[in-house]
């Protein structure tokens, strides 16, 4: 195995992803959003079942427990390329993907004694989705994730690509640091995992998906995800191979678009595989009020890598591989990650 292959594997691993809740209809939303900031909707606080006990759920989603959140405002769409471009224009901000890889930071996340790679391998870049011609199995993610120098939010699929004509697509290749910087500039913040999950359900009951128990009800695609044989043969039955313009698919009953699919979204919570179990135990069967996540990250698979929770799935989620197009689904991603299918949206406190 070459040094270049070993480094690629390391980079991929580091940058990798009872009361019922209060029913809140779209008509209710119109009556309460008159004072919401532009581009945001009011999410009225309430109680809900966080996590999942469903057979399709991953172990990190177990167990379900009662939680509640306060009212808050949320961006109706994922932050778009046009919105992020305005932020960069006004601040001169450079994203993590636009800077050389910080070896001093990176080596903290690697086993002691890991040799420093050649400087050529540490040039600015990010991870893009580029499946190999032959896929041997679905366990080796290096068969479809490639480190591309020159990939960033302006070049989502490598240096030769661009966002021309895609101003209303969600911005991607943003790290947690980048998303947080944008939110601060906009006078907002990133949502907690609980806020995100509550909003994603749109006041619906605990169905398998945000809209019910059928992934494609009556043959209608309600989100942007992968159809076909993953990872090479995307039939694009939903109309898109990668990101879709925001507001392409129907909003949920809170007036939020693309809470499922399109791109993964950052939350402010540190990731722990046992967060739900710890919260349920802590609340002693009572409602866990406004959970903020653990005080630090811990993923037993990569204990040295600090990770945040991302939610919602993306255009790469597939029934065959990563069926995370569910409100309760959660993934762990390195805080300094930038990826072709990862974006964010913001929230704002109600004063």
VEXDORO-137595 format. One record per residue (C-alpha): x, y, z; residue in three letters; residue number from 1; chain. Coordinates in steps of 0.2 Angstrom, whole numbers, plus 5000, padded with zeros to 4 digits. Layout:
% VEXDORO-137595
<pt x="X" y="Y" z="Z" residu="ala" num="NUM" chaine="A"/>
...
% end
This chain:
% VEXDORO-137595
<pt x="5000" y="5000" z="5000" residu="unk" num="1" chaine="A"/>
<pt x="5007" y="5017" z="4995" residu="unk" num="2" chaine="A"/>
<pt x="5010" y="5032" z="5007" residu="unk" num="3" chaine="A"/>
<pt x="4997" y="5041" z="4996" residu="unk" num="4" chaine="A"/>
<pt x="4984" y="5028" z="4999" residu="unk" num="5" chaine="A"/>
<pt x="4987" y="5027" z="5018" residu="unk" num="6" chaine="A"/>
<pt x="4985" y="5046" z="5019" residu="unk" num="7" chaine="A"/>
<pt x="4969" y="5046" z="5009" residu="unk" num="8" chaine="A"/>
<pt x="4962" y="5033" z="5021" residu="unk" num="9" chaine="A"/>
<pt x="4967" y="5043" z="5036" residu="unk" num="10" chaine="A"/>
<pt x="4959" y="5059" z="5028" residu="unk" num="11" chaine="A"/>
<pt x="4943" y="5050" z="5024" residu="unk" num="12" chaine="A"/>
<pt x="4942" y="5043" z="5042" residu="unk" num="13" chaine="A"/>
<pt x="4945" y="5060" z="5049" residu="unk" num="14" chaine="A"/>
<pt x="4933" y="5070" z="5038" residu="unk" num="15" chaine="A"/>
<pt x="4919" y="5057" z="5037" residu="unk" num="16" chaine="A"/>
<pt x="4895" y="5055" z="5043" residu="unk" num="17" chaine="A"/>
<pt x="4768" y="5050" z="5135" residu="unk" num="18" chaine="A"/>
<pt x="4764" y="5065" z="5126" residu="unk" num="19" chaine="A"/>
<pt x="4764" y="5067" z="5108" residu="unk" num="20" chaine="A"/>
<pt x="4774" y="5081" z="5100" residu="unk" num="21" chaine="A"/>
<pt x="4763" y="5096" z="5098" residu="unk" num="22" chaine="A"/>
<pt x="4754" y="5097" z="5081" residu="unk" num="23" chaine="A"/>
<pt x="4758" y="5112" z="5072" residu="unk" num="24" chaine="A"/>
<pt x="4750" y="5115" z="5055" residu="unk" num="25" chaine="A"/>
<pt x="4756" y="5126" z="5040" residu="unk" num="26" chaine="A"/>
<pt x="4741" y="5137" z="5044" residu="unk" num="27" chaine="A"/>
<pt x="4747" y="5139" z="5062" residu="unk" num="28" chaine="A"/>
<pt x="4764" y="5144" z="5055" residu="unk" num="29" chaine="A"/>
<pt x="4757" y="5158" z="5044" residu="unk" num="30" chaine="A"/>
<pt x="4748" y="5166" z="5059" residu="unk" num="31" chaine="A"/>
<pt x="4764" y="5166" z="5070" residu="unk" num="32" chaine="A"/>
<pt x="4778" y="5170" z="5057" residu="unk" num="33" chaine="A"/>
<pt x="4774" y="5188" z="5055" residu="unk" num="34" chaine="A"/>
<pt x="4788" y="5194" z="5066" residu="unk" num="35" chaine="A"/>
<pt x="4800" y="5181" z="5061" residu="unk" num="36" chaine="A"/>
<pt x="4817" y="5187" z="5054" residu="unk" num="37" chaine="A"/>
<pt x="4818" y="5187" z="5035" residu="unk" num="38" chaine="A"/>
<pt x="4820" y="5169" z="5028" residu="unk" num="39" chaine="A"/>
<pt x="4816" y="5161" z="5045" residu="unk" num="40" chaine="A"/>
<pt x="4801" y="5153" z="5052" residu="unk" num="41" chaine="A"/>
<pt x="4795" y="5152" z="5070" residu="unk" num="42" chaine="A"/>
<pt x="4796" y="5134" z="5077" residu="unk" num="43" chaine="A"/>
<pt x="4784" y="5134" z="5093" residu="unk" num="44" chaine="A"/>
<pt x="4792" y="5124" z="5107" residu="unk" num="45" chaine="A"/>
<pt x="4785" y="5108" z="5113" residu="unk" num="46" chaine="A"/>
<pt x="4788" y="5090" z="5119" residu="unk" num="47" chaine="A"/>
<pt x="4793" y="5075" z="5107" residu="unk" num="48" chaine="A"/>
<pt x="4800" y="5058" z="5107" residu="unk" num="49" chaine="A"/>
<pt x="4819" y="5060" z="5102" residu="unk" num="50" chaine="A"/>
<pt x="4829" y="5046" z="5095" residu="unk" num="51" chaine="A"/>
<pt x="4821" y="5030" z="5089" residu="unk" num="52" chaine="A"/>
<pt x="4817" y="5012" z="5094" residu="unk" num="53" chaine="A"/>
<pt x="4813" y="5007" z="5076" residu="unk" num="54" chaine="A"/>
<pt x="4821" y="4992" z="5068" residu="unk" num="55" chaine="A"/>
<pt x="4829" y="5002" z="5054" residu="unk" num="56" chaine="A"/>
<pt x="4837" y="5014" z="5067" residu="unk" num="57" chaine="A"/>
<pt x="4856" y="5013" z="5070" residu="unk" num="58" chaine="A"/>
<pt x="4862" y="5009" z="5088" residu="unk" num="59" chaine="A"/>
<pt x="4867" y="5028" z="5091" residu="unk" num="60" chaine="A"/>
<pt x="4848" y="5032" z="5089" residu="unk" num="61" chaine="A"/>
<pt x="4843" y="5021" z="5103" residu="unk" num="62" chaine="A"/>
<pt x="4834" y="5023" z="5115" residu="unk" num="63" chaine="A"/>
<pt x="4820" y="5035" z="5111" residu="unk" num="64" chaine="A"/>
<pt x="4816" y="5046" z="5126" residu="unk" num="65" chaine="A"/>
<pt x="4805" y="5061" z="5129" residu="unk" num="66" chaine="A"/>
<pt x="4813" y="5078" z="5126" residu="unk" num="67" chaine="A"/>
<pt x="4807" y="5096" z="5125" residu="unk" num="68" chaine="A"/>
<pt x="4813" y="5112" z="5117" residu="unk" num="69" chaine="A"/>
<pt x="4809" y="5130" z="5118" residu="unk" num="70" chaine="A"/>
<pt x="4802" y="5141" z="5104" residu="unk" num="71" chaine="A"/>
<pt x="4815" y="5147" z="5091" residu="unk" num="72" chaine="A"/>
<pt x="4817" y="5153" z="5074" residu="unk" num="73" chaine="A"/>
<pt x="4825" y="5142" z="5060" residu="unk" num="74" chaine="A"/>
<pt x="4831" y="5146" z="5042" residu="unk" num="75" chaine="A"/>
<pt x="4818" y="5139" z="5030" residu="unk" num="76" chaine="A"/>
<pt x="4831" y="5133" z="5019" residu="unk" num="77" chaine="A"/>
<pt x="4849" y="5127" z="5020" residu="unk" num="78" chaine="A"/>
<pt x="4861" y="5141" z="5018" residu="unk" num="79" chaine="A"/>
<pt x="4864" y="5144" z="4999" residu="unk" num="80" chaine="A"/>
<pt x="4879" y="5148" z="4989" residu="unk" num="81" chaine="A"/>
<pt x="4873" y="5165" z="4986" residu="unk" num="82" chaine="A"/>
<pt x="4870" y="5168" z="5005" residu="unk" num="83" chaine="A"/>
<pt x="4888" y="5161" z="5009" residu="unk" num="84" chaine="A"/>
<pt x="4895" y="5172" z="4995" residu="unk" num="85" chaine="A"/>
<pt x="4888" y="5187" z="5003" residu="unk" num="86" chaine="A"/>
<pt x="4896" y="5182" z="5019" residu="unk" num="87" chaine="A"/>
<pt x="4913" y="5179" z="5011" residu="unk" num="88" chaine="A"/>
<pt x="4912" y="5196" z="5001" residu="unk" num="89" chaine="A"/>
<pt x="4909" y="5206" z="5017" residu="unk" num="90" chaine="A"/>
<pt x="4921" y="5198" z="5028" residu="unk" num="91" chaine="A"/>
<pt x="4935" y="5191" z="5017" residu="unk" num="92" chaine="A"/>
<pt x="4932" y="5174" z="5026" residu="unk" num="93" chaine="A"/>
<pt x="4943" y="5159" z="5020" residu="unk" num="94" chaine="A"/>
<pt x="4935" y="5142" z="5023" residu="unk" num="95" chaine="A"/>
<pt x="4945" y="5127" z="5031" residu="unk" num="96" chaine="A"/>
<pt x="4945" y="5119" z="5014" residu="unk" num="97" chaine="A"/>
<pt x="4954" y="5134" z="5007" residu="unk" num="98" chaine="A"/>
<pt x="4968" y="5133" z="5019" residu="unk" num="99" chaine="A"/>
<pt x="4983" y="5120" z="5019" residu="unk" num="100" chaine="A"/>
<pt x="4979" y="5106" z="5031" residu="unk" num="101" chaine="A"/>
<pt x="4986" y="5110" z="5048" residu="unk" num="102" chaine="A"/>
<pt x="4998" y="5096" z="5052" residu="unk" num="103" chaine="A"/>
<pt x="5000" y="5101" z="5071" residu="unk" num="104" chaine="A"/>
<pt x="4981" y="5100" z="5073" residu="unk" num="105" chaine="A"/>
<pt x="4979" y="5084" z="5062" residu="unk" num="106" chaine="A"/>
<pt x="4992" y="5074" z="5071" residu="unk" num="107" chaine="A"/>
<pt x="4983" y="5076" z="5088" residu="unk" num="108" chaine="A"/>
<pt x="4969" y="5065" z="5080" residu="unk" num="109" chaine="A"/>
<pt x="4981" y="5052" z="5074" residu="unk" num="110" chaine="A"/>
<pt x="4991" y="5038" z="5084" residu="unk" num="111" chaine="A"/>
<pt x="5007" y="5044" z="5092" residu="unk" num="112" chaine="A"/>
<pt x="5022" y="5043" z="5080" residu="unk" num="113" chaine="A"/>
<pt x="5012" y="5045" z="5064" residu="unk" num="114" chaine="A"/>
<pt x="5025" y="5052" z="5052" residu="unk" num="115" chaine="A"/>
<pt x="5021" y="5069" z="5044" residu="unk" num="116" chaine="A"/>
<pt x="5016" y="5067" z="5025" residu="unk" num="117" chaine="A"/>
<pt x="5024" y="5076" z="5011" residu="unk" num="118" chaine="A"/>
<pt x="5019" y="5095" z="5011" residu="unk" num="119" chaine="A"/>
<pt x="5011" y="5091" z="4994" residu="unk" num="120" chaine="A"/>
<pt x="4998" y="5081" z="5002" residu="unk" num="121" chaine="A"/>
<pt x="4994" y="5094" z="5014" residu="unk" num="122" chaine="A"/>
<pt x="4988" y="5107" z="5001" residu="unk" num="123" chaine="A"/>
<pt x="4971" y="5115" z="5002" residu="unk" num="124" chaine="A"/>
<pt x="4957" y="5103" z="4997" residu="unk" num="125" chaine="A"/>
<pt x="4942" y="5093" z="5003" residu="unk" num="126" chaine="A"/>
<pt x="4933" y="5077" z="5000" residu="unk" num="127" chaine="A"/>
<pt x="4923" y="5074" z="4984" residu="unk" num="128" chaine="A"/>
<pt x="4911" y="5059" z="4979" residu="unk" num="129" chaine="A"/>
<pt x="4920" y="5050" z="4965" residu="unk" num="130" chaine="A"/>
<pt x="4916" y="5032" z="4964" residu="unk" num="131" chaine="A"/>
<pt x="4929" y="5020" z="4957" residu="unk" num="132" chaine="A"/>
<pt x="4925" y="5010" z="4941" residu="unk" num="133" chaine="A"/>
<pt x="4924" y="4994" z="4951" residu="unk" num="134" chaine="A"/>
<pt x="4916" y="4993" z="4968" residu="unk" num="135" chaine="A"/>
<pt x="4922" y="4977" z="4978" residu="unk" num="136" chaine="A"/>
<pt x="4911" y="4980" z="4993" residu="unk" num="137" chaine="A"/>
<pt x="4902" y="4993" z="5003" residu="unk" num="138" chaine="A"/>
<pt x="4913" y="4993" z="5018" residu="unk" num="139" chaine="A"/>
<pt x="4928" y="5002" z="5010" residu="unk" num="140" chaine="A"/>
<pt x="4922" y="5021" z="5009" residu="unk" num="141" chaine="A"/>
<pt x="4939" y="5025" z="5000" residu="unk" num="142" chaine="A"/>
<pt x="4931" y="5017" z="4984" residu="unk" num="143" chaine="A"/>
<pt x="4920" y="5033" z="4982" residu="unk" num="144" chaine="A"/>
<pt x="4927" y="5047" z="4993" residu="unk" num="145" chaine="A"/>
<pt x="4942" y="5055" z="4986" residu="unk" num="146" chaine="A"/>
<pt x="4953" y="5069" z="4993" residu="unk" num="147" chaine="A"/>
<pt x="4953" y="5083" z="4980" residu="unk" num="148" chaine="A"/>
<pt x="4966" y="5097" z="4981" residu="unk" num="149" chaine="A"/>
<pt x="4956" y="5113" z="4976" residu="unk" num="150" chaine="A"/>
<pt x="4939" y="5107" z="4981" residu="unk" num="151" chaine="A"/>
<pt x="4930" y="5120" z="4991" residu="unk" num="152" chaine="A"/>
<pt x="4913" y="5129" z="4992" residu="unk" num="153" chaine="A"/>
<pt x="4916" y="5138" z="4976" residu="unk" num="154" chaine="A"/>
<pt x="4922" y="5121" z="4967" residu="unk" num="155" chaine="A"/>
<pt x="4911" y="5108" z="4974" residu="unk" num="156" chaine="A"/>
<pt x="4918" y="5094" z="4963" residu="unk" num="157" chaine="A"/>
<pt x="4936" y="5099" z="4962" residu="unk" num="158" chaine="A"/>
<pt x="4946" y="5113" z="4955" residu="unk" num="159" chaine="A"/>
<pt x="4938" y="5112" z="4937" residu="unk" num="160" chaine="A"/>
<pt x="4920" y="5113" z="4944" residu="unk" num="161" chaine="A"/>
<pt x="4911" y="5129" z="4949" residu="unk" num="162" chaine="A"/>
<pt x="4894" y="5135" z="4957" residu="unk" num="163" chaine="A"/>
<pt x="4890" y="5146" z="4942" residu="unk" num="164" chaine="A"/>
<pt x="4871" y="5145" z="4940" residu="unk" num="165" chaine="A"/>
<pt x="4870" y="5136" z="4957" residu="unk" num="166" chaine="A"/>
<pt x="4867" y="5151" z="4968" residu="unk" num="167" chaine="A"/>
<pt x="4851" y="5144" z="4975" residu="unk" num="168" chaine="A"/>
<pt x="4859" y="5127" z="4979" residu="unk" num="169" chaine="A"/>
<pt x="4865" y="5123" z="4997" residu="unk" num="170" chaine="A"/>
<pt x="4883" y="5128" z="5000" residu="unk" num="171" chaine="A"/>
<pt x="4895" y="5113" z="5004" residu="unk" num="172" chaine="A"/>
<pt x="4912" y="5110" z="5009" residu="unk" num="173" chaine="A"/>
<pt x="4910" y="5120" z="5025" residu="unk" num="174" chaine="A"/>
<pt x="4917" y="5114" z="5041" residu="unk" num="175" chaine="A"/>
<pt x="4909" y="5116" z="5058" residu="unk" num="176" chaine="A"/>
<pt x="4921" y="5131" z="5061" residu="unk" num="177" chaine="A"/>
<pt x="4915" y="5139" z="5044" residu="unk" num="178" chaine="A"/>
<pt x="4896" y="5136" z="5048" residu="unk" num="179" chaine="A"/>
<pt x="4899" y="5144" z="5065" residu="unk" num="180" chaine="A"/>
<pt x="4908" y="5159" z="5058" residu="unk" num="181" chaine="A"/>
<pt x="4893" y="5162" z="5046" residu="unk" num="182" chaine="A"/>
<pt x="4880" y="5160" z="5059" residu="unk" num="183" chaine="A"/>
<pt x="4889" y="5173" z="5070" residu="unk" num="184" chaine="A"/>
<pt x="4890" y="5185" z="5056" residu="unk" num="185" chaine="A"/>
<pt x="4872" y="5183" z="5052" residu="unk" num="186" chaine="A"/>
<pt x="4867" y="5186" z="5071" residu="unk" num="187" chaine="A"/>
<pt x="4861" y="5168" z="5073" residu="unk" num="188" chaine="A"/>
<pt x="4868" y="5151" z="5079" residu="unk" num="189" chaine="A"/>
<pt x="4868" y="5133" z="5074" residu="unk" num="190" chaine="A"/>
<pt x="4854" y="5122" z="5080" residu="unk" num="191" chaine="A"/>
<pt x="4856" y="5109" z="5094" residu="unk" num="192" chaine="A"/>
<pt x="4852" y="5091" z="5089" residu="unk" num="193" chaine="A"/>
<pt x="4836" y="5092" z="5099" residu="unk" num="194" chaine="A"/>
<pt x="4830" y="5108" z="5090" residu="unk" num="195" chaine="A"/>
<pt x="4835" y="5101" z="5073" residu="unk" num="196" chaine="A"/>
<pt x="4826" y="5084" z="5076" residu="unk" num="197" chaine="A"/>
<pt x="4810" y="5092" z="5083" residu="unk" num="198" chaine="A"/>
<pt x="4809" y="5104" z="5068" residu="unk" num="199" chaine="A"/>
<pt x="4812" y="5091" z="5056" residu="unk" num="200" chaine="A"/>
<pt x="4797" y="5081" z="5061" residu="unk" num="201" chaine="A"/>
<pt x="4786" y="5096" z="5057" residu="unk" num="202" chaine="A"/>
<pt x="4773" y="5092" z="5071" residu="unk" num="203" chaine="A"/>
<pt x="4770" y="5074" z="5063" residu="unk" num="204" chaine="A"/>
<pt x="4769" y="5058" z="5073" residu="unk" num="205" chaine="A"/>
<pt x="4783" y="5046" z="5074" residu="unk" num="206" chaine="A"/>
<pt x="4783" y="5039" z="5057" residu="unk" num="207" chaine="A"/>
<pt x="4797" y="5030" z="5049" residu="unk" num="208" chaine="A"/>
<pt x="4801" y="5046" z="5039" residu="unk" num="209" chaine="A"/>
<pt x="4797" y="5065" z="5041" residu="unk" num="210" chaine="A"/>
<pt x="4781" y="5063" z="5031" residu="unk" num="211" chaine="A"/>
<pt x="4775" y="5046" z="5036" residu="unk" num="212" chaine="A"/>
<pt x="4779" y="5027" z="5034" residu="unk" num="213" chaine="A"/>
<pt x="4782" y="5027" z="5016" residu="unk" num="214" chaine="A"/>
<pt x="4798" y="5033" z="5008" residu="unk" num="215" chaine="A"/>
<pt x="4790" y="5037" z="4991" residu="unk" num="216" chaine="A"/>
<pt x="4771" y="5039" z="4995" residu="unk" num="217" chaine="A"/>
<pt x="4761" y="5036" z="4979" residu="unk" num="218" chaine="A"/>
<pt x="4777" y="5036" z="4969" residu="unk" num="219" chaine="A"/>
<pt x="4781" y="5054" z="4974" residu="unk" num="220" chaine="A"/>
<pt x="4799" y="5059" z="4979" residu="unk" num="221" chaine="A"/>
<pt x="4798" y="5071" z="4994" residu="unk" num="222" chaine="A"/>
<pt x="4817" y="5073" z="4996" residu="unk" num="223" chaine="A"/>
<pt x="4833" y="5072" z="4987" residu="unk" num="224" chaine="A"/>
<pt x="4842" y="5056" z="4990" residu="unk" num="225" chaine="A"/>
<pt x="4850" y="5042" z="4980" residu="unk" num="226" chaine="A"/>
<pt x="4840" y="5030" z="4969" residu="unk" num="227" chaine="A"/>
<pt x="4848" y="5015" z="4961" residu="unk" num="228" chaine="A"/>
<pt x="4863" y="5004" z="4965" residu="unk" num="229" chaine="A"/>
<pt x="4875" y="5013" z="4976" residu="unk" num="230" chaine="A"/>
<pt x="4887" y="5021" z="4973" residu="unk" num="231" chaine="A"/>
<pt x="4889" y="5021" z="4954" residu="unk" num="232" chaine="A"/>
<pt x="4872" y="5019" z="4947" residu="unk" num="233" chaine="A"/>
<pt x="4861" y="5033" z="4952" residu="unk" num="234" chaine="A"/>
<pt x="4845" y="5033" z="4942" residu="unk" num="235" chaine="A"/>
<pt x="4840" y="5050" z="4947" residu="unk" num="236" chaine="A"/>
<pt x="4822" y="5047" z="4949" residu="unk" num="237" chaine="A"/>
<pt x="4820" y="5062" z="4960" residu="unk" num="238" chaine="A"/>
<pt x="4828" y="5072" z="4946" residu="unk" num="239" chaine="A"/>
<pt x="4845" y="5075" z="4954" residu="unk" num="240" chaine="A"/>
<pt x="4862" y="5067" z="4954" residu="unk" num="241" chaine="A"/>
<pt x="4870" y="5079" z="4967" residu="unk" num="242" chaine="A"/>
<pt x="4862" y="5094" z="4976" residu="unk" num="243" chaine="A"/>
<pt x="4845" y="5101" z="4971" residu="unk" num="244" chaine="A"/>
<pt x="4840" y="5120" z="4972" residu="unk" num="245" chaine="A"/>
<pt x="4832" y="5124" z="4989" residu="unk" num="246" chaine="A"/>
<pt x="4813" y="5123" z="4989" residu="unk" num="247" chaine="A"/>
<pt x="4813" y="5110" z="4975" residu="unk" num="248" chaine="A"/>
<pt x="4804" y="5098" z="4986" residu="unk" num="249" chaine="A"/>
<pt x="4788" y="5102" z="4998" residu="unk" num="250" chaine="A"/>
<pt x="4791" y="5110" z="5014" residu="unk" num="251" chaine="A"/>
<pt x="4786" y="5101" z="5030" residu="unk" num="252" chaine="A"/>
<pt x="4771" y="5108" z="5041" residu="unk" num="253" chaine="A"/>
<pt x="4783" y="5121" z="5049" residu="unk" num="254" chaine="A"/>
<pt x="4787" y="5128" z="5032" residu="unk" num="255" chaine="A"/>
<pt x="4805" y="5121" z="5032" residu="unk" num="256" chaine="A"/>
<pt x="4813" y="5114" z="5016" residu="unk" num="257" chaine="A"/>
<pt x="4825" y="5100" z="5014" residu="unk" num="258" chaine="A"/>
<pt x="4826" y="5095" z="5032" residu="unk" num="259" chaine="A"/>
<pt x="4828" y="5078" z="5024" residu="unk" num="260" chaine="A"/>
<pt x="4840" y="5074" z="5010" residu="unk" num="261" chaine="A"/>
<pt x="4850" y="5086" z="4999" residu="unk" num="262" chaine="A"/>
<pt x="4864" y="5089" z="5011" residu="unk" num="263" chaine="A"/>
<pt x="4869" y="5084" z="5029" residu="unk" num="264" chaine="A"/>
<pt x="4867" y="5098" z="5041" residu="unk" num="265" chaine="A"/>
<pt x="4879" y="5103" z="5056" residu="unk" num="266" chaine="A"/>
<pt x="4872" y="5104" z="5073" residu="unk" num="267" chaine="A"/>
<pt x="4880" y="5112" z="5088" residu="unk" num="268" chaine="A"/>
<pt x="4881" y="5095" z="5098" residu="unk" num="269" chaine="A"/>
<pt x="4897" y="5085" z="5101" residu="unk" num="270" chaine="A"/>
<pt x="4894" y="5067" z="5096" residu="unk" num="271" chaine="A"/>
<pt x="4893" y="5053" z="5108" residu="unk" num="272" chaine="A"/>
<pt x="4887" y="5036" z="5103" residu="unk" num="273" chaine="A"/>
<pt x="4877" y="5034" z="5119" residu="unk" num="274" chaine="A"/>
<pt x="4870" y="5052" z="5120" residu="unk" num="275" chaine="A"/>
<pt x="4852" y="5046" z="5120" residu="unk" num="276" chaine="A"/>
<pt x="4855" y="5032" z="5133" residu="unk" num="277" chaine="A"/>
<pt x="4864" y="5045" z="5145" residu="unk" num="278" chaine="A"/>
<pt x="4850" y="5058" z="5142" residu="unk" num="279" chaine="A"/>
<pt x="4836" y="5045" z="5146" residu="unk" num="280" chaine="A"/>
<pt x="4845" y="5039" z="5162" residu="unk" num="281" chaine="A"/>
<pt x="4848" y="5057" z="5167" residu="unk" num="282" chaine="A"/>
<pt x="4830" y="5062" z="5165" residu="unk" num="283" chaine="A"/>
<pt x="4824" y="5047" z="5175" residu="unk" num="284" chaine="A"/>
<pt x="4810" y="5044" z="5163" residu="unk" num="285" chaine="A"/>
<pt x="4804" y="5062" z="5164" residu="unk" num="286" chaine="A"/>
<pt x="4806" y="5074" z="5150" residu="unk" num="287" chaine="A"/>
<pt x="4823" y="5080" z="5146" residu="unk" num="288" chaine="A"/>
<pt x="4822" y="5099" z="5144" residu="unk" num="289" chaine="A"/>
<pt x="4832" y="5108" z="5130" residu="unk" num="290" chaine="A"/>
<pt x="4846" y="5095" z="5129" residu="unk" num="291" chaine="A"/>
<pt x="4862" y="5103" z="5123" residu="unk" num="292" chaine="A"/>
<pt x="4872" y="5088" z="5120" residu="unk" num="293" chaine="A"/>
<pt x="4887" y="5081" z="5129" residu="unk" num="294" chaine="A"/>
<pt x="4902" y="5091" z="5135" residu="unk" num="295" chaine="A"/>
<pt x="4914" y="5083" z="5124" residu="unk" num="296" chaine="A"/>
<pt x="4915" y="5071" z="5109" residu="unk" num="297" chaine="A"/>
<pt x="4918" y="5052" z="5110" residu="unk" num="298" chaine="A"/>
<pt x="4917" y="5040" z="5096" residu="unk" num="299" chaine="A"/>
<pt x="4924" y="5023" z="5101" residu="unk" num="300" chaine="A"/>
<pt x="4929" y="5020" z="5083" residu="unk" num="301" chaine="A"/>
<pt x="4940" y="5035" z="5082" residu="unk" num="302" chaine="A"/>
<pt x="4942" y="5041" z="5100" residu="unk" num="303" chaine="A"/>
<pt x="4955" y="5054" z="5096" residu="unk" num="304" chaine="A"/>
<pt x="4944" y="5063" z="5083" residu="unk" num="305" chaine="A"/>
<pt x="4933" y="5077" z="5090" residu="unk" num="306" chaine="A"/>
<pt x="4916" y="5076" z="5081" residu="unk" num="307" chaine="A"/>
<pt x="4900" y="5085" z="5080" residu="unk" num="308" chaine="A"/>
<pt x="4882" y="5078" z="5076" residu="unk" num="309" chaine="A"/>
<pt x="4876" y="5080" z="5058" residu="unk" num="310" chaine="A"/>
<pt x="4858" y="5077" z="5053" residu="unk" num="311" chaine="A"/>
<pt x="4846" y="5074" z="5039" residu="unk" num="312" chaine="A"/>
<pt x="4855" y="5064" z="5026" residu="unk" num="313" chaine="A"/>
<pt x="4860" y="5069" z="5009" residu="unk" num="314" chaine="A"/>
<pt x="4859" y="5066" z="4990" residu="unk" num="315" chaine="A"/>
<pt x="4870" y="5051" z="4994" residu="unk" num="316" chaine="A"/>
<pt x="4858" y="5042" z="5006" residu="unk" num="317" chaine="A"/>
<pt x="4852" y="5025" z="4999" residu="unk" num="318" chaine="A"/>
<pt x="4841" y="5011" z="5004" residu="unk" num="319" chaine="A"/>
<pt x="4856" y="5000" z="5000" residu="unk" num="320" chaine="A"/>
<pt x="4869" y="5009" z="5011" residu="unk" num="321" chaine="A"/>
<pt x="4865" y="5024" z="5021" residu="unk" num="322" chaine="A"/>
<pt x="4846" y="5026" z="5024" residu="unk" num="323" chaine="A"/>
<pt x="4848" y="5041" z="5035" residu="unk" num="324" chaine="A"/>
<pt x="4834" y="5051" z="5027" residu="unk" num="325" chaine="A"/>
<pt x="4825" y="5050" z="5044" residu="unk" num="326" chaine="A"/>
<pt x="4823" y="5064" z="5057" residu="unk" num="327" chaine="A"/>
<pt x="4831" y="5053" z="5071" residu="unk" num="328" chaine="A"/>
<pt x="4846" y="5048" z="5061" residu="unk" num="329" chaine="A"/>
<pt x="4862" y="5055" z="5066" residu="unk" num="330" chaine="A"/>
<pt x="4880" y="5054" z="5061" residu="unk" num="331" chaine="A"/>
<pt x="4897" y="5059" z="5068" residu="unk" num="332" chaine="A"/>
<pt x="4908" y="5070" z="5058" residu="unk" num="333" chaine="A"/>
<pt x="4925" y="5078" z="5062" residu="unk" num="334" chaine="A"/>
<pt x="4923" y="5096" z="5067" residu="unk" num="335" chaine="A"/>
<pt x="4936" y="5101" z="5054" residu="unk" num="336" chaine="A"/>
<pt x="4928" y="5091" z="5040" residu="unk" num="337" chaine="A"/>
<pt x="4923" y="5098" z="5023" residu="unk" num="338" chaine="A"/>
<pt x="4913" y="5087" z="5011" residu="unk" num="339" chaine="A"/>
<pt x="4903" y="5088" z="4995" residu="unk" num="340" chaine="A"/>
<pt x="4887" y="5083" z="5004" residu="unk" num="341" chaine="A"/>
<pt x="4888" y="5093" z="5020" residu="unk" num="342" chaine="A"/>
<pt x="4880" y="5110" z="5023" residu="unk" num="343" chaine="A"/>
<pt x="4870" y="5119" z="5037" residu="unk" num="344" chaine="A"/>
<pt x="4856" y="5130" z="5042" residu="unk" num="345" chaine="A"/>
<pt x="4855" y="5142" z="5056" residu="unk" num="346" chaine="A"/>
<pt x="4843" y="5146" z="5071" residu="unk" num="347" chaine="A"/>
<pt x="4839" y="5161" z="5081" residu="unk" num="348" chaine="A"/>
<pt x="4833" y="5163" z="5099" residu="unk" num="349" chaine="A"/>
<pt x="4816" y="5170" z="5102" residu="unk" num="350" chaine="A"/>
<pt x="4818" y="5185" z="5113" residu="unk" num="351" chaine="A"/>
% end
